[in-house]
């Protein structure tokens, strides 16, 4: 059973068991803004050494892990292990 209140950081830091299989997060899209008409999206991608934040034309920033404050994840890409 999938926990609906599971924090995204739980997926970013360790593998999770769902539907009888182990998964890990390898990508995410975060929605920033008050509505879909006035919003900004940031993409996150897993690398061998952590996570990269992709934000428009800014140079991708590498992070050791996903920030704890991510709340509005609209897409979560999982890899079945």
ABEGO torsion letter per residue (X at the ends): XBBAABBAAAAAABBBBBGGBBBBBABBBBBBEABAABBBBBBBBBBAAEBBBBBEABBBBBBABBBAABABBABBBBBBX
